[in-house]
Amino acid sequence: MTTPALLPLSGRRLPPLNLGTSSFPHHRATLRLSEKFILLLILSAFITLCFGAFFFLPDSSKHKRFDLGLEDVLIPHVDTSKVGKNLGGFLIHGQGHDEHRHREEEERLRNKIRADHEKALEEAKEKLKKSRDEIQAEIQTEKNKVVQELKKKDSKPLPPVPLPNLIGINSGEPADPDIREKRNKIKEMMKHAWDNYRQYGWGHNELKPIARKGHSTNIFGNSQMGATIVDALDTLYIMGLHDEFREGQEWIDKNLDFSVNSEVSVFEVNIRFIGGLLAAYYLSGQEVFKIKAVQLAGKLLPAFNTPTGIPWAMVNLKSGVGRNWGWASAGSSILAEFGTLHMEFVHLSYLTGDPVYYNKVMHIRKLLQKMDRPNGLYPNYLNPRTGRWGQHHTSVGGLGDSFYEYLLKAWLMSDKMDTEARKMYDDAIEAIEKHLIRKSNGGLTFIGEWKNGHLERKMGHLTCFAGGMFALGADGSRDDKAGHYLQLGAEIAHTCHESYDRTTLKLGPEAFKFDGGVEAVAVRQNEKYYILRPEVIETYWYMWRFTHDPKYRQWGWEATQGSCKANSLQAVFWSSSRSEWTVNYCSSSAFLL
């Protein structure tokens, strides 16, 4: 017969051995209630004894050890510099007074341990007398107490900080009646989007406009956190929709709770929730926005608990457990996600006086500075466990875009004192211009994508933000190249406008190619859609602000009209389930006017 010691160690399943009728009695898999009670008493006694030993016996670190030939004795340490020559025989083991005091102390400790032991036994007996429902009710009560304590801790007053002097928020109506009419139309679009969300999706993260019901994608988890409300606040305030702003503020104050068992995107929650709350705070000065932003930031911090400090893409707000997207290269984090935390986290440290947020994002920057970059380019994927790049894919569009934007804006936000961020931006842009930016046969400047040593001549709608970024970064660029980068911004704006102008509705596709005779046109069916992305309008806005060329306002208005061509304004709004994109679009269009 095979003995247990000789059983195979492989993972294969073995056929059961037929040992005949067992001569041993059948053993139960569980214990009876009386046996559980006895086991509970034994465990409670053992645990009480251990805790007594830990917390009530003398601490050896506070005593000197003396060997008097009989045994090692722990004696309270006396500072001889203070006692002087009156030590006498105080430290000698066996002196009557000290020996008596030592015995009294031991007896007191024994009595306390005995009393705690008896108390634990009584509590255990009382527990066993209660019904299952009573015990569950007590457990729930204790949980609620813990939650309340945590809420009190989270809502502690934050240090007062001076608010910046905001310019141009209430600048009055434009003198040109045509511009005034167009601006009012954009405001009407925003109010339309808000009112319908208010009616059909209030409190939900998003709205499904055709079905007229609330919705949430996986980036916000499965809880009703009012993503559209938070994301819309600054636009409402800037447009002068103050009643709607107060509605949003009231909902946030009473309902926005981050103590939920929900897995969210760290990046999306940072830019939309923390960014939205901080923007609302700086615009209105209302403390509730600052408090909520800090509470949420604390829930995101566990995402940074990785071997490298590069955060996970997702984190559970309740458990703090993080993970990365399953589709990302070899379990990597994404450049545009972990690289788009800097501004919000620096502001959190400024508002709270706590450097932890600043330190987290600065650690990311320091790590990136130490790494080799193929051709000077930042790949889109970085493994948070190993600190190594994933697939060598570089894009100024999706997966990479806002990393570069945040480098530039970190420099601007610091009043141009963060020269480290500016250098990283300049180095990156020079490599992008050398390896990714090309002119098509028709003379259109575009930004391609670098994949494993090959340039893909495709540009995404998301990449169109770069025109505005180049213009914004022109001032302060190396070698006095401000004019060059302003011109580059204008060329990108022109290319992106062409991607709009070459469609029937004058609305740009998700991506467009520059292969052969095809230029600025979507080729694949899965690229022929428009989801109210704001990047093109954003570039128009920057170019209008820097040049005051009226064509950029006109291009913005063309996009607005394109949104209204499908019989009614509602039809286009209902083409997307992402109601916050409507907010972004309206906001960008309004700034043009």
QUIVEN-V287739 format. One line per field, one symbol per residue. ss: DSSP state (H for helix, E for strand, - for the rest). phi: phi as a letter, one per 40 degrees, with the letter a starting at -180 (. if undefined). burial: b if it has 9 or more other C-alpha atoms within 8 Angstrom, else e. A space follows every 10 residues. Layout:
BEGIN
ss->???
phi->???
burial->???
END
This chain:
BEGIN
ss->---HHH---- ---------- ---------- --HHHHHHHH HHHHHHHHHH HHHHHH---H HHEEEEE--- -EEEEE---H HHHHHHH--- -----HHHHH HHHHHHHHHH HHHHHHHHHH HHHHHHHHH- -HHHHHHHHH HHHHHHHHHH HHHH------ ---------- ------HHHH HHHHHHHHHH HHHHHHHHHH -----EEE-- --EEE--HHH ------HHHH HHHHHHHH-- -HHHHHHHHH HHHHH----- --EEEHHHHH HHHHHHHHHH HHHH--HHHH HHHHHHHHHH HHHH------ ---EEE---- -EE-----HH H-EEHHHH-- -HHHHHHHHH HH---HHHHH HHHHHHHHHH ---HHH---- EE------E- --EE------ HHHHHHHHHH HHH-----HH HHHHHHHHHH HHHHH-EEE- ----EEE-EE E--EEE-EEE HHHHHHHHHH HH-----HHH -HHHHHHHHH HHHHHHHHHH H--------- EEEEE--EEE E---HHH--- ----HHHHHH HHHHHHH--H HHHHHHHHHH HH------HH HHH-----HH HHHHHHHHHH HH-
phi->.ccdcbcccc cccccccccg cccbccbccb ccdccccccc cccccccccc ccccbbcdcc cbbccbbbgb acbcbdcbcc cccgcccfbc ccchcdcccc cccccccccc cccccccccc cccccccccc cdcccccccc cccccccccc ccccccdccc bcccccbgcb cgcccccccc cccccccccc cccccccccb bdgccabccc cfacaacccb gbbcbgdccc ccdccdcccg ccccccdccc ccccbcbbcb cacbcccccc cccccccccc cccbgccdcc ccccdcdccc ddcccbdbgc cccbaccccg cbabccccdf gccbdccccb bdcccccccc cbgccdcdcc cccdcccccc ccbcfgcccc bbccccgbcc dcbbaccdgb dcdcdccccc ccccggcccc cccccccccc ccccbbcbbc ccgccbbcbc bfgbcccbbc ddccccdccc cccccgccff bdcccccccc cccccccccc ccbccgbccc aabbbgccbf bcbcccbcab bfcccccccd cdccccbfcc cccccccccc cccbccgacc dccccbcbcc cddccccccc ccb
burial->eeeeeeeeee eeeeeeeeee eeeeeeeeee eeeeebbeeb beebbeebbe bbeeeeeeee eebbeeeeee eeebbeeeee eebeeebeee eeeebeebbe eeeeeeeebe eebeebbeeb beebeeeeee eeeebeeeee eeeeeeeeee eeeeeeeeee eeeeeeeeee eeeeeeeebb ebbeebbebb eebeebbeeb bbbbbbbbbe ebbbbbebbb bbbebbbbbb bbbbbbbbee beeebeebee bbeeebebee bbbbbbbbbb bbbbbbbbbb bbbeeeeebb bbbbbbbebb ebbbebeebb bbbbbbbbeb ebebbeebee bbbbbbbbbb bbbbbbebbe bbeeeebbeb bbbbeeeeee eeeeebbebb bbbbeeeebb bbbbbbbbbb bbbbbbbbbb bbeeeeebee bbebbbbbee bbeeebbebb eeebbbbbbb beeebebbbb bbbbbbbbbb bebbeebeee bbeebbbbbb bbbbbbbbbb bbbeebbbbb bbbbeeeebb bbeeeebbeb eebbbbbbbb bbbbeeeeee ebbebbbbbb ebbbbeeebe bbbbebbbbb bbbbbbbbbb ebb
END
